[in-house]
Amino acid sequence: MKKILLLTENFPPIEGGSGRWFWELYSRLSKDNVLIMAHNVKGSAEFDSTHNLQILRVPMNSSEWGLKSVTGLKFYWRMVKQVRHIVKEYGIDEIHCGRVIHEGVIAWLVKKLTGTPFLCYVHGEDVETAATSREQALLVKRVCASSKMLICNSKNSEKLVVNLGFSNSNKCVVLHPGVDTTRFVPAPVNNDFRQHMGWSGKRVLLTVGRLQRRKGQDFLIKAMPELITQFPDLYYAVVGRGECEQELKQSVIYNKLEAHVGIYTDLDDEALIQCYQQCDVFILPNRTIGNDIEGFGMVLVEAQACAKPVIAGDSGGTAETMIIGKTGEIIDCSSPQKLASELSKVLINPDFESYGDSGLSHVQQELDWQAHVDKARELFAL
C-alpha cells in the first residue's frame, strides 16, 4: 500500500485557502495512505482532537528560506533530519509538498539522501515571490527539476511556472481546489441572522478572506462613498482576520462609513456559511501587489455553491472559478475609482442577480470536492 507524507506548514487551524485545500483533499483519502507533517501552532491540539488523521506537529516556520544564511541552514538541517527519520520510520513512498519553497526544498534534499520521490503544489503567489530573489529562484528551479509533478491550482499558476522559467508545462497538472457542496448550500432568507449582522434592509456585498492588500478590501471601502450615492442601500461586509485589520477599521471611520461597512473578525464556521447564504452579492476585489497575486480564489467557489452571483478582480486565477457573464463577472480593481465605476455597471445589470442559480450548477458539476478527490487519486496512483 502506497504511503504518502504531506509536508505543509499551512494546515488548519492556520487559516487560508491552501491549508483548507489540503485538509479537504487529504482528509478524504484513506487514512492508511496518508501521514501529515504540519506546523505546530496555537490551537493545533484542539483541532487535531476533532479528526482521526495521522498528523505530526513540529515547528515549520523560518524567517529565512534560502541556504546562504545561518538561519536558513539551521532550519533546513533540522527539517531534513526530521523528515528523513519519518520517511524511514513510516515507510514513506512519496512526499507531497505544500509549496515549492520551503517544503519542496526540504523534500529535494531528502530525495538526495533517500531517493524518496516528491511532488509539489503551486499556488501562484509562491513562485512569483520566489522569482524576486536570485537565490530562491535558483532553489525553485532545482526543486521543480527534481519533482515528479507540479500540481498547479489554476491555469494561471501553471503559466507563471512556465513564464518564469521554473519548469515546462509537461510537468504541470492543473487541479482546481473544490468545495463541499453538502456544507456550502443555498438557504432561504433568514431575517433574524440578517438583523443580527446589521444587514436588515441592505443590499449586502460580502468579501471573505484574509485582511491583506491583495484581497482588495481597502480599495472597496474607499470606493463605498461613491457607490452609496448611486446605491444608498449598499452594505459592505468584510469577514476575515489579518494584518490590515486596524487599517481597514480606521478607513471606515475616516470615510464615515460605519452605517455601510462591517468588519467581522471572530465568526465561527456556521456563521461564516450563513454569511455566504444571506449576502446578496459576493465580491473578491483582488489586485496584484508587486509579485503577490490571487492564485485561484476558493471563496468564489464557496459563494457560487450557495447560489450567489460573484465578482472578482482582473488578477491571478480568479476567472477560472466562474463562467464569466453567466455565473460571475471580472472587473478592474486596481484603484478605488476604477472599482467603483466597474462595480456600479455590474450592480445595475438586471440579469446579474440571476447568475446565482447558474453558479450553483457550475460548482456542482465541475468543482465539488468528490470530483476533485477522484482526480487526485488518479494523479497519486492510489
PLY file of the C-alpha trace (Angstrom):
ply
format ascii 1.0
element vertex 382
property float x
property float y
property float z
element edge 381
property int vertex1
property int vertex2
end_header
0.00 0.00 0.00
1.37 3.39 -1.03
2.23 5.69 1.88
2.23 9.46 1.33
3.74 12.13 3.58
2.03 15.50 3.16
4.60 18.10 4.21
2.99 21.51 4.74
3.39 24.50 7.02
-0.10 25.67 6.06
-2.73 23.40 7.56
-5.67 24.01 9.91
-6.04 25.58 12.37
-3.97 28.02 10.31
-6.45 29.92 8.16
-6.14 30.29 4.41
-7.14 28.74 1.13
-4.18 26.39 0.67
-4.47 24.91 4.16
-8.18 24.33 3.68
-7.47 22.74 0.30
-5.06 20.23 1.88
-7.49 19.45 4.70
-10.43 18.87 2.36
-8.40 16.69 -0.02
-6.24 14.58 2.28
-8.97 14.04 4.88
-10.97 12.32 2.12
-8.18 9.89 1.24
-7.67 6.62 3.08
-6.09 7.21 6.50
-3.81 4.25 5.77
-2.36 6.09 2.77
-1.60 9.45 4.37
0.66 10.83 7.08
0.69 14.61 7.57
3.55 16.69 8.94
2.29 20.19 9.68
3.24 23.33 11.58
2.55 23.33 15.30
0.62 26.47 16.24
-1.73 27.57 18.99
-4.94 25.59 18.65
-3.33 22.61 16.88
-4.08 20.16 19.69
-7.70 21.26 19.88
-8.12 20.95 16.12
-6.42 17.55 15.98
-8.80 16.22 18.62
-11.65 16.66 16.11
-10.31 14.23 13.45
-8.59 10.87 13.12
-5.88 11.75 10.61
-2.31 10.69 11.28
-0.64 14.04 11.91
2.73 15.05 13.32
3.08 18.63 14.58
6.51 20.28 14.51
7.76 23.89 14.21
7.88 24.53 10.45
8.34 28.26 10.00
11.53 30.17 9.36
12.42 33.81 8.78
14.86 32.69 6.07
14.10 30.27 3.21
17.48 30.41 1.50
20.53 28.26 2.15
23.08 31.06 2.35
22.07 32.34 5.78
22.85 30.62 9.07
19.17 30.79 10.00
18.13 29.13 6.75
20.79 26.43 7.02
19.79 25.58 10.58
16.13 25.40 9.58
16.74 23.07 6.64
19.22 20.92 8.59
16.63 20.38 11.34
13.76 19.72 8.93
15.68 17.37 6.67
16.78 15.28 9.66
13.20 15.04 10.91
11.70 14.21 7.53
14.41 11.66 6.73
13.66 9.93 10.03
9.91 9.93 9.31
10.43 8.52 5.82
12.32 5.59 7.29
10.11 5.03 10.35
6.78 5.12 8.50
7.89 3.60 5.19
7.02 6.70 3.17
6.86 6.08 -0.59
6.23 9.66 -1.74
6.32 13.18 -0.28
3.71 15.80 -1.20
4.93 19.36 -0.63
2.52 22.16 0.23
4.69 24.66 -1.66
7.75 24.59 -3.86
9.61 26.58 -1.24
10.28 25.82 1.60
8.61 22.38 1.74
9.82 21.49 -1.75
13.41 22.36 -0.84
13.20 20.04 2.16
11.87 17.18 0.02
14.50 17.83 -2.65
17.28 17.49 -0.06
15.64 14.39 1.43
15.44 12.85 -2.03
19.18 13.33 -2.42
19.68 11.33 0.78
16.97 8.66 0.49
15.79 8.67 -3.13
12.18 9.32 -2.00
10.21 10.90 -4.87
8.13 14.01 -4.27
5.62 16.33 -5.93
4.85 19.98 -5.21
1.78 22.18 -5.13
1.96 25.58 -6.81
-0.36 28.40 -5.74
0.85 31.26 -7.93
1.97 33.84 -5.40
4.59 31.42 -4.05
6.55 31.17 -7.30
6.04 34.86 -8.08
7.56 35.79 -4.73
10.45 33.36 -5.16
11.23 34.94 -8.55
12.18 38.21 -6.81
15.14 36.52 -5.09
18.02 35.16 -7.16
18.82 32.52 -4.54
15.22 31.42 -4.08
14.63 31.36 -7.84
17.60 29.01 -8.25
16.28 26.77 -5.47
12.83 26.67 -7.08
14.32 25.67 -10.43
16.21 22.80 -8.83
13.16 21.66 -6.87
10.97 21.77 -9.98
13.52 19.83 -11.97
13.66 17.11 -9.32
9.92 16.99 -8.59
7.94 14.24 -10.35
4.92 16.55 -10.77
3.82 20.15 -10.13
0.17 20.43 -9.12
-0.99 23.95 -10.02
-4.17 25.37 -8.51
-5.05 27.15 -11.77
-4.01 27.56 -15.38
-2.73 30.98 -14.39
-0.35 29.39 -11.86
0.82 26.91 -14.49
1.51 29.81 -16.85
3.57 31.52 -14.15
5.71 28.41 -13.65
6.45 28.27 -17.38
6.86 32.01 -17.99
9.20 32.42 -15.02
11.37 29.61 -16.39
10.94 27.27 -13.43
9.69 24.30 -15.45
7.82 23.32 -18.60
4.14 22.58 -18.96
4.75 18.83 -19.38
5.44 18.53 -15.65
2.45 20.67 -14.62
-1.04 19.39 -13.85
-3.91 21.76 -13.07
-6.06 20.64 -10.15
-8.57 23.30 -9.15
-9.49 23.39 -5.45
-13.10 22.49 -4.78
-15.93 22.98 -2.32
-18.03 20.78 -0.06
-21.46 21.12 -1.66
-23.05 19.37 1.31
-21.99 22.22 3.63
-22.00 25.23 1.32
-25.60 25.16 0.16
-28.28 27.73 -0.76
-30.67 28.77 2.01
-33.84 30.87 2.24
-33.66 34.40 3.62
-33.00 34.39 7.36
-34.21 37.74 8.64
-33.07 37.03 12.20
-29.48 36.44 11.04
-29.51 39.49 8.78
-30.79 41.64 11.62
-28.15 40.22 13.98
-25.43 41.13 11.47
-26.85 44.62 10.87
-27.93 43.76 7.32
-31.66 44.40 7.52
-32.90 46.43 4.57
-29.44 46.37 2.96
-28.06 45.05 -0.31
-25.06 43.20 1.06
-21.73 42.82 -0.72
-19.63 40.17 1.04
-15.89 39.54 0.99
-14.42 36.56 2.85
-10.65 36.31 3.04
-7.51 37.31 4.84
-7.32 41.02 5.58
-4.42 41.87 3.29
-3.97 44.35 0.49
-4.08 41.98 -2.45
-7.57 40.87 -1.39
-8.69 44.45 -2.08
-10.93 45.18 0.90
-9.11 48.50 1.35
-9.95 49.81 -2.13
-13.59 48.73 -1.94
-14.02 50.55 1.37
-12.57 53.66 -0.26
-14.95 53.18 -3.21
-18.03 52.94 -0.99
-18.72 56.71 -0.63
-19.13 56.96 -4.39
-21.10 53.71 -4.65
-23.65 54.62 -1.97
-24.54 57.81 -3.80
-25.89 55.52 -6.53
-26.93 52.61 -4.28
-27.99 54.07 -0.90
-28.89 50.63 0.50
-25.46 49.12 -0.27
-23.63 47.50 2.65
-20.13 46.00 2.53
-19.50 43.05 4.89
-15.84 42.07 5.36
-15.16 38.70 7.01
-11.66 37.61 7.97
-8.56 38.31 10.03
-5.17 39.64 9.07
-2.51 42.28 9.20
-4.67 45.06 7.70
-7.46 44.86 10.29
-6.72 48.16 12.04
-6.04 49.95 8.76
-9.43 48.87 7.39
-11.27 49.84 10.56
-9.62 53.27 10.53
-10.60 53.70 6.87
-14.23 53.00 7.75
-14.15 55.71 10.42
-12.24 58.19 8.23
-14.76 57.81 5.40
-17.73 57.93 7.82
-18.95 54.53 6.64
-20.00 52.97 9.95
-23.54 52.54 8.62
-22.38 50.98 5.36
-19.39 48.76 6.23
-19.00 45.99 8.82
-15.76 44.13 9.60
-16.26 40.73 11.25
-13.13 39.03 12.62
-14.47 36.39 15.01
-17.13 34.37 13.19
-17.26 30.60 13.58
-17.73 28.22 10.63
-21.52 28.11 10.98
-21.82 31.90 10.93
-19.40 32.08 8.00
-21.56 29.79 5.89
-24.63 31.82 6.85
-22.85 34.94 5.62
-22.45 33.32 2.21
-26.08 32.24 2.25
-27.54 35.57 3.39
-25.48 38.06 1.39
-26.76 39.38 -1.93
-23.51 39.50 -3.91
-20.08 38.03 -3.23
-17.04 40.05 -4.28
-13.31 39.38 -4.08
-11.86 42.73 -5.26
-8.37 41.30 -5.58
-5.46 43.00 -7.31
-1.78 42.30 -7.90
0.58 43.77 -5.31
4.12 43.51 -6.63
4.55 39.78 -7.08
1.68 38.85 -4.78
-1.38 37.52 -6.63
-4.54 35.52 -6.00
-3.73 32.09 -7.38
-7.32 30.83 -7.61
-9.90 32.12 -5.11
-11.70 29.28 -3.31
-14.06 31.75 -1.64
-15.58 32.49 -5.05
-16.38 28.80 -5.46
-17.91 28.61 -1.97
-20.14 31.60 -2.74
-21.34 30.06 -6.01
-22.16 26.85 -4.13
-24.52 29.00 -2.05
-26.12 30.27 -5.29
-24.67 33.76 -5.09
-23.54 35.86 -8.08
-19.83 36.60 -7.80
-17.43 39.37 -8.81
-13.63 39.26 -8.75
-10.67 41.40 -9.70
-8.89 41.03 -13.02
-5.78 39.45 -11.49
-4.42 35.95 -11.00
-6.60 32.88 -11.47
-9.97 34.14 -10.23
-11.53 33.98 -13.71
-11.12 30.19 -13.59
-13.54 29.92 -10.67
-16.55 31.10 -12.69
-18.24 31.27 -16.08
-17.83 34.93 -16.94
-21.09 36.54 -17.97
-23.11 33.62 -16.61
-22.09 32.95 -13.00
-19.90 35.96 -12.31
-18.00 38.97 -13.62
-14.37 40.05 -13.67
-13.67 43.77 -13.13
-10.69 46.11 -12.78
-9.99 46.57 -9.06
-6.62 48.30 -9.41
-7.89 51.58 -7.90
-10.90 52.70 -5.84
-12.09 54.82 -8.76
-11.96 52.01 -11.32
-13.51 49.59 -8.85
-16.44 51.94 -8.16
-17.03 52.58 -11.86
-16.95 48.95 -12.97
-18.79 47.57 -9.95
-21.67 50.00 -10.44
-22.09 48.74 -14.02
-22.43 45.18 -12.75
-24.84 46.09 -9.95
-27.26 47.86 -12.30
-27.33 44.90 -14.69
-30.85 43.41 -14.26
-29.60 39.95 -15.25
-26.82 39.84 -12.67
-28.95 38.64 -9.75
-29.91 35.53 -11.74
-26.26 34.45 -12.01
-26.55 32.62 -8.68
-28.53 29.64 -9.98
-26.05 29.15 -12.81
-23.17 29.37 -10.33
-24.66 26.62 -8.20
-24.97 24.32 -11.21
-21.42 25.16 -12.33
-19.93 24.26 -8.95
-21.94 21.07 -8.53
-20.82 19.80 -11.93
-17.21 20.99 -12.02
-15.86 21.92 -8.59
-17.32 19.57 -6.00
-14.69 18.03 -3.71
-15.65 14.49 -4.69
-14.75 15.10 -8.34
-11.55 16.79 -7.14
-10.61 13.83 -4.94
-11.30 11.32 -7.73
-8.89 13.19 -10.00
-6.31 13.44 -7.21
-6.45 9.68 -6.62
-5.62 9.14 -10.27
-2.71 11.58 -10.08
-1.38 9.97 -6.91
-1.90 6.43 -8.29
-3.89 5.38 -5.22
0 1
1 2
2 3
3 4
4 5
5 6
6 7
7 8
8 9
9 10
10 11
11 12
12 13
13 14
14 15
15 16
16 17
17 18
18 19
19 20
20 21
21 22
22 23
23 24
24 25
25 26
26 27
27 28
28 29
29 30
30 31
31 32
32 33
33 34
34 35
35 36
36 37
37 38
38 39
39 40
40 41
41 42
42 43
43 44
44 45
45 46
46 47
47 48
48 49
49 50
50 51
51 52
52 53
53 54
54 55
55 56
56 57
57 58
58 59
59 60
60 61
61 62
62 63
63 64
64 65
65 66
66 67
67 68
68 69
69 70
70 71
71 72
72 73
73 74
74 75
75 76
76 77
77 78
78 79
79 80
80 81
81 82
82 83
83 84
84 85
85 86
86 87
87 88
88 89
89 90
90 91
91 92
92 93
93 94
94 95
95 96
96 97
97 98
98 99
99 100
100 101
101 102
102 103
103 104
104 105
105 106
106 107
107 108
108 109
109 110
110 111
111 112
112 113
113 114
114 115
115 116
116 117
117 118
118 119
119 120
120 121
121 122
122 123
123 124
124 125
125 126
126 127
127 128
128 129
129 130
130 131
131 132
132 133
133 134
134 135
135 136
136 137
137 138
138 139
139 140
140 141
141 142
142 143
143 144
144 145
145 146
146 147
147 148
148 149
149 150
150 151
151 152
152 153
153 154
154 155
155 156
156 157
157 158
158 159
159 160
160 161
161 162
162 163
163 164
164 165
165 166
166 167
167 168
168 169
169 170
170 171
171 172
172 173
173 174
174 175
175 176
176 177
177 178
178 179
179 180
180 181
181 182
182 183
183 184
184 185
185 186
186 187
187 188
188 189
189 190
190 191
191 192
192 193
193 194
194 195
195 196
196 197
197 198
198 199
199 200
200 201
201 202
202 203
203 204
204 205
205 206
206 207
207 208
208 209
209 210
210 211
211 212
212 213
213 214
214 215
215 216
216 217
217 218
218 219
219 220
220 221
221 222
222 223
223 224
224 225
225 226
226 227
227 228
228 229
229 230
230 231
231 232
232 233
233 234
234 235
235 236
236 237
237 238
238 239
239 240
240 241
241 242
242 243
243 244
244 245
245 246
246 247
247 248
248 249
249 250
250 251
251 252
252 253
253 254
254 255
255 256
256 257
257 258
258 259
259 260
260 261
261 262
262 263
263 264
264 265
265 266
266 267
267 268
268 269
269 270
270 271
271 272
272 273
273 274
274 275
275 276
276 277
277 278
278 279
279 280
280 281
281 282
282 283
283 284
284 285
285 286
286 287
287 288
288 289
289 290
290 291
291 292
292 293
293 294
294 295
295 296
296 297
297 298
298 299
299 300
300 301
301 302
302 303
303 304
304 305
305 306
306 307
307 308
308 309
309 310
310 311
311 312
312 313
313 314
314 315
315 316
316 317
317 318
318 319
319 320
320 321
321 322
322 323
323 324
324 325
325 326
326 327
327 328
328 329
329 330
330 331
331 332
332 333
333 334
334 335
335 336
336 337
337 338
338 339
339 340
340 341
341 342
342 343
343 344
344 345
345 346
346 347
347 348
348 349
349 350
350 351
351 352
352 353
353 354
354 355
355 356
356 357
357 358
358 359
359 360
360 361
361 362
362 363
363 364
364 365
365 366
366 367
367 368
368 369
369 370
370 371
371 372
372 373
373 374
374 375
375 376
376 377
377 378
378 379
379 380
380 381
